[in-house]
Amino acid sequence: MLWGLVCGCELSNTEGTRTEIQGLVKQFAEAAQKDVTTMIAMYDQSATTLSIGNGQIQRGIEAIRKSADESLVGKQDALKIELGSIEVFPLGGGYALSVTPFSVTENASQRFSIQRKGISSLVWKKSAEGWKVIHEHESLHP
């Protein structure tokens, strides 16, 4: 309840919103592994959308698209993303926050693979097109 007092948000966690966002987080991770175009479509397509990760800030959908093209395109078959439990916090007024621990394995099908663990947070905004990511933050364990 303290969070609701600090941000002035209503925190009535409806089961429908929670379930819907959990499904979208799973779709987002699946798309990152298989289809970058689908993943990019899950973002709000505006200049104010943010993605933060690997010490970098991408401001706007074009910067996010360019970063995804450089880091993901052509590498999907080599990536395996596993999600931990997905927590969802409705923020009121058509917004929600999801927080998810994850592990990503690079070269999963090869003898020598690299696994890294981290946490992802996504801020979702409900629009006429459905829920869209307006802010992404990934933090990898050192």
N, CA and C atoms as a LAMMPS dump frame, in Angstrom:
ITEM: TIMESTEP
0
ITEM: NUMBER OF ATOMS
426
ITEM: BOX BOUNDS ff ff ff
-5.0000000000000000e+02 5.0000000000000000e+02
-5.0000000000000000e+02 5.0000000000000000e+02
-5.0000000000000000e+02 5.0000000000000000e+02
ITEM: ATOMS id mol type element x y z
1 1 1 N 0.821 -1.201 0
2 1 2 C 0 0 0
3 1 3 C 0.855 1.251 0
4 2 1 N 2.064 1.152 0.564
5 2 2 C 2.965 2.299 0.578
6 2 3 C 3.231 2.789 -0.837
7 3 1 N 3.421 1.839 -1.803
8 3 2 C 3.673 2.236 -3.183
9 3 3 C 2.525 3.103 -3.691
10 4 1 N 1.276 2.719 -3.4
11 4 2 C 0.124 3.5 -3.834
12 4 3 C 0.129 4.9 -3.249
13 5 1 N 0.572 5.041 -1.989
14 5 2 C 0.637 6.361 -1.372
15 5 3 C 1.743 7.207 -1.991
16 6 1 N 2.88 6.579 -2.317
17 6 2 C 4.019 7.317 -2.867
18 6 3 C 3.72 7.824 -4.267
19 7 1 N 3.144 6.95 -5.128
20 7 2 C 2.938 7.366 -6.511
21 7 3 C 1.53 7.892 -6.77
22 8 1 N 0.642 7.787 -5.79
23 8 2 C -0.725 8.246 -5.979
24 8 3 C -1.516 7.345 -6.907
25 9 1 N -1.091 6.083 -7.031
26 9 2 C -1.721 5.142 -7.95
27 9 3 C -2.701 4.238 -7.219
28 10 1 N -3.686 3.792 -7.943
29 10 2 C -4.593 2.782 -7.413
30 10 3 C -3.967 1.411 -7.657
31 11 1 N -3.906 0.601 -6.624
32 11 2 C -3.245 -0.685 -6.758
33 11 3 C -4.211 -1.863 -6.722
34 12 1 N -5.408 -1.688 -7.206
35 12 2 C -6.337 -2.812 -7.22
36 12 3 C -5.884 -3.782 -8.309
37 13 1 N -5.212 -4.846 -7.896
38 13 2 C -4.631 -5.815 -8.811
39 13 3 C -5.711 -6.76 -9.324
40 14 1 N -6.272 -6.437 -10.46
41 14 2 C -7.284 -7.312 -11.022
42 14 3 C -6.613 -8.529 -11.631
43 15 1 N -7.236 -9.66 -11.449
44 15 2 C -6.685 -10.916 -11.97
45 15 3 C -6.567 -10.869 -13.49
46 16 1 N -7.514 -10.236 -14.142
47 16 2 C -7.478 -10.146 -15.608
48 16 3 C -6.268 -9.398 -16.112
49 17 1 N -5.975 -8.257 -15.518
50 17 2 C -4.799 -7.478 -15.925
51 17 3 C -3.53 -8.26 -15.651
52 18 1 N -3.452 -8.865 -14.478
53 18 2 C -2.251 -9.62 -14.111
54 18 3 C -2.006 -10.755 -15.098
55 19 1 N -3.037 -11.514 -15.393
56 19 2 C -2.916 -12.643 -16.308
57 19 3 C -2.553 -12.177 -17.715
58 20 1 N -3.181 -11.099 -18.161
59 20 2 C -2.914 -10.571 -19.499
60 20 3 C -1.459 -10.106 -19.627
61 21 1 N -0.978 -9.363 -18.659
62 21 2 C 0.4 -8.865 -18.701
63 21 3 C 1.396 -10.022 -18.593
64 22 1 N 1.131 -10.998 -17.756
65 22 2 C 2.025 -12.155 -17.665
66 22 3 C 2.147 -12.843 -19.026
67 23 1 N 1.04 -12.989 -19.723
68 23 2 C 1.071 -13.581 -21.061
69 23 3 C 1.872 -12.745 -22.038
70 24 1 N 1.732 -11.433 -21.933
71 24 2 C 2.478 -10.543 -22.833
72 24 3 C 3.982 -10.587 -22.552
73 25 1 N 4.37 -10.692 -21.291
74 25 2 C 5.79 -10.805 -20.955
75 25 3 C 6.366 -12.075 -21.581
76 26 1 N 5.63 -13.165 -21.515
77 26 2 C 6.073 -14.423 -22.134
78 26 3 C 6.19 -14.266 -23.653
79 27 1 N 5.219 -13.591 -24.267
80 27 2 C 5.269 -13.344 -25.714
81 27 3 C 6.473 -12.476 -26.073
82 28 1 N 6.75 -11.474 -25.249
83 28 2 C 7.876 -10.566 -25.486
84 28 3 C 9.189 -11.351 -25.474
85 29 1 N 9.366 -12.229 -24.477
86 29 2 C 10.589 -13.037 -24.385
87 29 3 C 10.683 -13.999 -25.56
88 30 1 N 9.573 -14.598 -25.947
89 30 2 C 9.55 -15.518 -27.091
90 30 3 C 9.933 -14.781 -28.375
91 31 1 N 9.387 -13.592 -28.561
92 31 2 C 9.69 -12.806 -29.76
93 31 3 C 11.16 -12.388 -29.793
94 32 1 N 11.744 -12.065 -28.641
95 32 2 C 13.162 -11.69 -28.597
96 32 3 C 14.04 -12.838 -29.087
97 33 1 N 13.578 -14.064 -28.9
98 33 2 C 14.339 -15.237 -29.324
99 33 3 C 14.099 -15.619 -30.78
100 34 1 N 12.939 -15.24 -31.324
101 34 2 C 12.561 -15.781 -32.631
102 34 3 C 12.218 -14.753 -33.695
103 35 1 N 11.671 -13.6 -33.306
104 35 2 C 11.152 -12.669 -34.303
105 35 3 C 11.231 -11.229 -33.784
106 36 1 N 12.321 -10.559 -34.127
107 36 2 C 12.558 -9.199 -33.624
108 36 3 C 11.456 -8.246 -34.085
109 37 1 N 10.926 -8.443 -35.269
110 37 2 C 9.858 -7.569 -35.767
111 37 3 C 8.636 -7.638 -34.849
112 38 1 N 8.286 -8.836 -34.412
113 38 2 C 7.16 -9.01 -33.486
114 38 3 C 7.467 -8.358 -32.148
115 39 1 N 8.709 -8.507 -31.671
116 39 2 C 9.093 -7.88 -30.409
117 39 3 C 8.978 -6.354 -30.507
118 40 1 N 9.492 -5.776 -31.578
119 40 2 C 9.44 -4.319 -31.757
120 40 3 C 7.992 -3.837 -31.829
121 41 1 N 7.1 -4.625 -32.406
122 41 2 C 5.686 -4.243 -32.492
123 41 3 C 5.024 -4.195 -31.122
124 42 1 N 5.634 -4.837 -30.122
125 42 2 C 5.062 -4.831 -28.774
126 42 3 C 5.377 -3.544 -28.013
127 43 1 N 6.279 -2.726 -28.549
128 43 2 C 6.601 -1.426 -27.954
129 43 3 C 5.623 -0.371 -28.459
130 44 1 N 5.406 0.655 -27.652
131 44 2 C 4.722 1.854 -28.117
132 44 3 C 5.628 2.455 -29.188
133 45 1 N 5.086 2.788 -30.325
134 45 2 C 5.888 3.216 -31.477
135 45 3 C 6.186 4.714 -31.467
136 46 1 N 6.495 5.259 -30.296
137 46 2 C 6.71 6.701 -30.2
138 46 3 C 8.162 7.064 -29.889
139 47 1 N 8.439 8.326 -30.001
140 47 2 C 9.781 8.85 -29.712
141 47 3 C 10.054 8.91 -28.211
142 48 1 N 9.041 8.704 -27.38
143 48 2 C 9.238 8.784 -25.923
144 48 3 C 9.455 7.425 -25.278
145 49 1 N 9.347 6.34 -26.04
146 49 2 C 9.564 4.996 -25.502
147 49 3 C 11.041 4.826 -25.162
148 50 1 N 11.314 4.193 -24.006
149 50 2 C 12.696 4.017 -23.541
150 50 3 C 13.042 2.549 -23.354
151 51 1 N 14.298 2.233 -23.652
152 51 2 C 14.841 0.914 -23.361
153 51 3 C 16.213 1.117 -22.734
154 52 1 N 16.414 0.509 -21.561
155 52 2 C 17.673 0.667 -20.837
156 52 3 C 18.244 -0.72 -20.57
157 53 1 N 19.488 -0.91 -20.951
158 53 2 C 20.153 -2.184 -20.702
159 53 3 C 21.602 -2.132 -21.153
160 54 1 N 22.412 -2.965 -20.562
161 54 2 C 23.833 -3.019 -20.895
162 54 3 C 24.514 -1.652 -20.812
163 55 1 N 24.08 -0.849 -19.872
164 55 2 C 24.679 0.47 -19.686
165 55 3 C 24.314 1.479 -20.762
166 56 1 N 23.327 1.166 -21.562
167 56 2 C 22.917 2.034 -22.666
168 56 3 C 21.465 2.454 -22.499
169 57 1 N 21.156 3.645 -22.984
170 57 2 C 19.774 4.123 -23.024
171 57 3 C 19.405 4.351 -24.484
172 58 1 N 18.346 3.678 -24.927
173 58 2 C 17.809 3.938 -26.257
174 58 3 C 16.541 4.744 -26.072
175 59 1 N 16.524 5.925 -26.654
176 59 2 C 15.362 6.808 -26.558
177 59 3 C 14.62 6.801 -27.883
178 60 1 N 13.383 6.357 -27.846
179 60 2 C 12.549 6.344 -29.04
180 60 3 C 12.599 5.005 -29.752
181 61 1 N 11.51 4.712 -30.451
182 61 2 C 11.378 3.411 -31.098
183 61 3 C 12.425 3.186 -32.17
184 62 1 N 12.859 4.214 -32.858
185 62 2 C 13.88 4.023 -33.901
186 62 3 C 15.205 3.592 -33.298
187 63 1 N 15.606 4.178 -32.176
188 63 2 C 16.851 3.772 -31.5
189 63 3 C 16.72 2.349 -30.96
190 64 1 N 15.543 2.013 -30.444
191 64 2 C 15.31 0.657 -29.934
192 64 3 C 15.385 -0.344 -31.083
193 65 1 N 14.771 -0.014 -32.208
194 65 2 C 14.8 -0.897 -33.386
195 65 3 C 16.238 -1.101 -33.86
196 66 1 N 17.001 -0.03 -33.931
197 66 2 C 18.402 -0.127 -34.384
198 66 3 C 19.216 -1.009 -33.435
199 67 1 N 19.052 -0.819 -32.143
200 67 2 C 19.766 -1.634 -31.156
201 67 3 C 19.384 -3.104 -31.27
202 68 1 N 18.092 -3.384 -31.438
203 68 2 C 17.628 -4.767 -31.584
204 68 3 C 18.19 -5.389 -32.861
205 69 1 N 18.209 -4.62 -33.933
206 69 2 C 18.776 -5.127 -35.189
207 69 3 C 20.245 -5.502 -35.006
208 70 1 N 20.989 -4.663 -34.281
209 70 2 C 22.416 -4.916 -34.074
210 70 3 C 22.68 -6.073 -33.116
211 71 1 N 21.847 -6.202 -32.079
212 71 2 C 22.151 -7.192 -31.043
213 71 3 C 21.382 -8.507 -31.176
214 72 1 N 20.257 -8.515 -31.893
215 72 2 C 19.428 -9.72 -31.93
216 72 3 C 19.263 -10.356 -33.307
217 73 1 N 19.155 -9.541 -34.364
218 73 2 C 18.878 -10.09 -35.69
219 73 3 C 19.998 -11.049 -36.094
220 74 1 N 19.588 -12.241 -36.509
221 74 2 C 20.54 -13.261 -36.924
222 74 3 C 21.074 -14.105 -35.781
223 75 1 N 20.71 -13.769 -34.558
224 75 2 C 21.206 -14.506 -33.394
225 75 3 C 20.101 -15.24 -32.645
226 76 1 N 18.862 -15.13 -33.131
227 76 2 C 17.741 -15.695 -32.392
228 76 3 C 17.907 -17.186 -32.123
229 77 1 N 18.357 -17.944 -33.087
230 77 2 C 18.48 -19.388 -32.881
231 77 3 C 19.533 -19.731 -31.843
232 78 1 N 20.44 -18.812 -31.557
233 78 2 C 21.499 -19.062 -30.579
234 78 3 C 21.095 -18.638 -29.17
235 79 1 N 19.94 -18.004 -29.009
236 79 2 C 19.504 -17.507 -27.7
237 79 3 C 18.389 -18.372 -27.114
238 80 1 N 18.479 -18.578 -25.821
239 80 2 C 17.396 -19.237 -25.092
240 80 3 C 17.127 -18.395 -23.85
241 81 1 N 15.916 -17.881 -23.737
242 81 2 C 15.527 -17.05 -22.598
243 81 3 C 14.552 -17.833 -21.733
244 82 1 N 14.853 -17.905 -20.455
245 82 2 C 13.951 -18.543 -19.5
246 82 3 C 13.53 -17.496 -18.479
247 83 1 N 12.251 -17.45 -18.2
248 83 2 C 11.702 -16.468 -17.267
249 83 3 C 11.429 -17.103 -15.918
250 84 1 N 11.639 -16.325 -14.858
251 84 2 C 11.21 -16.717 -13.523
252 84 3 C 9.773 -16.268 -13.338
253 85 1 N 9.357 -16.137 -12.094
254 85 2 C 7.981 -15.708 -11.835
255 85 3 C 7.795 -14.262 -12.288
256 86 1 N 6.647 -13.999 -12.853
257 86 2 C 6.34 -12.683 -13.401
258 86 3 C 5.404 -11.975 -12.431
259 87 1 N 5.912 -10.93 -11.799
260 87 2 C 5.084 -10.122 -10.899
261 87 3 C 4.501 -8.96 -11.688
262 88 1 N 3.238 -8.662 -11.445
263 88 2 C 2.559 -7.571 -12.134
264 88 3 C 1.961 -6.636 -11.103
265 89 1 N 2.206 -5.348 -11.297
266 89 2 C 1.713 -4.306 -10.411
267 89 3 C 0.908 -3.3 -11.226
268 90 1 N -0.432 -3.367 -11.206
269 90 2 C -1.229 -2.347 -11.897
270 90 3 C -0.918 -0.974 -11.308
271 91 1 N -0.762 0.001 -12.178
272 91 2 C -0.413 1.355 -11.738
273 91 3 C -1.573 2.317 -11.897
274 92 1 N -2.742 1.823 -12.248
275 92 2 C -3.909 2.677 -12.4
276 92 3 C -3.916 3.385 -13.746
277 93 1 N -5.064 3.773 -14.201
278 93 2 C -5.188 4.554 -15.425
279 93 3 C -4.632 3.873 -16.661
280 94 1 N -4.689 2.536 -16.744
281 94 2 C -4.235 1.849 -17.943
282 94 3 C -2.74 1.621 -18.02
283 95 1 N -2.071 1.563 -16.872
284 95 2 C -0.63 1.301 -16.83
285 95 3 C -0.364 0.128 -15.887
286 96 1 N 0.712 -0.601 -16.179
287 96 2 C 1.11 -1.7 -15.309
288 96 3 C 2.623 -1.875 -15.393
289 97 1 N 3.183 -2.401 -14.317
290 97 2 C 4.606 -2.704 -14.239
291 97 3 C 4.76 -4.207 -14.094
292 98 1 N 5.649 -4.801 -14.893
293 98 2 C 5.981 -6.214 -14.704
294 98 3 C 7.453 -6.312 -14.335
295 99 1 N 7.754 -7.218 -13.407
296 99 2 C 9.129 -7.449 -12.945
297 99 3 C 9.375 -8.951 -13.026
298 100 1 N 10.467 -9.321 -13.699
299 100 2 C 10.707 -10.732 -13.981
300 100 3 C 12.193 -11.065 -13.918
301 101 1 N 12.59 -12.027 -13.09
302 101 2 C 13.956 -12.538 -13.197
303 101 3 C 14.05 -13.403 -14.462
304 102 1 N 15.217 -13.431 -15.079
305 102 2 C 15.382 -14.23 -16.292
306 102 3 C 16.809 -14.748 -16.381
307 103 1 N 16.975 -15.747 -17.223
308 103 2 C 18.317 -16.177 -17.609
309 103 3 C 18.337 -16.264 -19.126
310 104 1 N 19.436 -15.863 -19.699
311 104 2 C 19.602 -15.946 -21.152
312 104 3 C 20.853 -16.771 -21.414
313 105 1 N 20.705 -17.774 -22.255
314 105 2 C 21.82 -18.637 -22.619
315 105 3 C 22.148 -18.375 -24.08
316 106 1 N 23.395 -18 -24.33
317 106 2 C 23.862 -17.788 -25.695
318 106 3 C 24.542 -19.068 -26.167
319 107 1 N 24.321 -19.413 -27.424
320 107 2 C 24.864 -20.643 -28.021
321 107 3 C 24.378 -21.869 -27.251
322 108 1 N 23.105 -21.879 -26.931
323 108 2 C 22.533 -22.941 -26.094
324 108 3 C 22.71 -24.328 -26.693
325 109 1 N 22.731 -24.442 -28.014
326 109 2 C 22.834 -25.759 -28.633
327 109 3 C 24.281 -26.208 -28.845
328 110 1 N 25.231 -25.377 -28.477
329 110 2 C 26.639 -25.729 -28.671
330 110 3 C 27.261 -26.219 -27.37
331 111 1 N 28.416 -26.828 -27.508
332 111 2 C 29.096 -27.398 -26.337
333 111 3 C 29.447 -26.328 -25.304
334 112 1 N 29.913 -25.188 -25.783
335 112 2 C 30.283 -24.107 -24.876
336 112 3 C 29.244 -22.998 -24.99
337 113 1 N 28.473 -22.838 -23.958
338 113 2 C 27.45 -21.796 -23.951
339 113 3 C 27.732 -20.843 -22.8
340 114 1 N 27.119 -19.682 -22.9
341 114 2 C 27.274 -18.651 -21.877
342 114 3 C 25.884 -18.361 -21.323
343 115 1 N 25.761 -18.419 -19.995
344 115 2 C 24.478 -18.105 -19.373
345 115 3 C 24.65 -16.903 -18.46
346 116 1 N 23.714 -15.962 -18.606
347 116 2 C 23.698 -14.787 -17.745
348 116 3 C 22.311 -14.662 -17.151
349 117 1 N 22.278 -14.18 -15.907
350 117 2 C 20.995 -13.978 -15.216
351 117 3 C 20.782 -12.496 -15.001
352 118 1 N 19.535 -12.121 -14.905
353 118 2 C 19.22 -10.721 -14.692
354 118 3 C 17.774 -10.536 -14.285
355 119 1 N 17.371 -9.279 -14.271
356 119 2 C 16.008 -8.873 -13.932
357 119 3 C 15.526 -7.933 -15.038
358 120 1 N 14.283 -8.113 -15.423
359 120 2 C 13.674 -7.238 -16.424
360 120 3 C 12.468 -6.551 -15.804
361 121 1 N 12.346 -5.266 -16.063
362 121 2 C 11.113 -4.576 -15.695
363 121 3 C 10.572 -3.896 -16.952
364 122 1 N 9.276 -4.01 -17.129
365 122 2 C 8.594 -3.413 -18.273
366 122 3 C 7.432 -2.583 -17.747
367 123 1 N 7.307 -1.376 -18.245
368 123 2 C 6.132 -0.561 -17.949
369 123 3 C 5.236 -0.64 -19.179
370 124 1 N 4.012 -1.057 -18.949
371 124 2 C 3.03 -1.266 -20.007
372 124 3 C 1.969 -0.166 -19.969
373 125 1 N 1.519 0.238 -21.155
374 125 2 C 0.445 1.23 -21.286
375 125 3 C -0.638 0.628 -22.175
376 126 1 N -1.876 0.693 -21.71
377 126 2 C -2.993 0.182 -22.509
378 126 3 C -3.425 1.263 -23.495
379 127 1 N -3.476 0.882 -24.759
380 127 2 C -3.889 1.812 -25.812
381 127 3 C -4.994 1.156 -26.645
382 128 1 N -5.414 1.816 -27.675
383 128 2 C -6.436 1.252 -28.562
384 128 3 C -5.946 -0.03 -29.228
385 129 1 N -4.628 -0.16 -29.387
386 129 2 C -4.031 -1.361 -29.994
387 129 3 C -3.747 -2.447 -28.964
388 130 1 N -4.065 -2.213 -27.712
389 130 2 C -3.765 -3.162 -26.642
390 130 3 C -2.613 -2.658 -25.785
391 131 1 N -2.055 -3.545 -24.972
392 131 2 C -0.955 -3.178 -24.089
393 131 3 C 0.336 -3.041 -24.89
394 132 1 N 1.077 -1.95 -24.642
395 132 2 C 2.355 -1.698 -25.315
396 132 3 C 3.409 -1.338 -24.272
397 133 1 N 4.646 -1.732 -24.532
398 133 2 C 5.765 -1.402 -23.649
399 133 3 C 6.159 0.053 -23.896
400 134 1 N 6.203 0.85 -22.818
401 134 2 C 6.659 2.237 -22.944
402 134 3 C 8.013 2.443 -22.273
403 135 1 N 8.411 1.484 -21.439
404 135 2 C 9.705 1.575 -20.763
405 135 3 C 10.185 0.159 -20.454
406 136 1 N 11.415 -0.124 -20.836
407 136 2 C 12.037 -1.424 -20.578
408 136 3 C 13.349 -1.171 -19.854
409 137 1 N 13.632 -1.993 -18.857
410 137 2 C 14.917 -1.919 -18.167
411 137 3 C 15.384 -3.33 -17.845
412 138 1 N 16.546 -3.669 -18.328
413 138 2 C 17.147 -4.967 -18.014
414 138 3 C 18.431 -4.734 -17.259
415 139 1 N 18.606 -5.509 -16.238
416 139 2 C 19.798 -5.422 -15.402
417 139 3 C 20.387 -6.819 -15.271
418 140 1 N 21.622 -7.014 -15.743
419 140 2 C 22.277 -8.303 -15.672
420 140 3 C 23.137 -8.391 -14.424
421 141 1 N 23.173 -9.585 -13.824
422 141 2 C 24.065 -9.807 -12.683
423 141 3 C 25.507 -9.762 -13.197
424 142 1 N 26.402 -9.211 -12.393
425 142 2 C 27.814 -9.165 -12.84
426 142 3 C 28.426 -10.542 -12.942
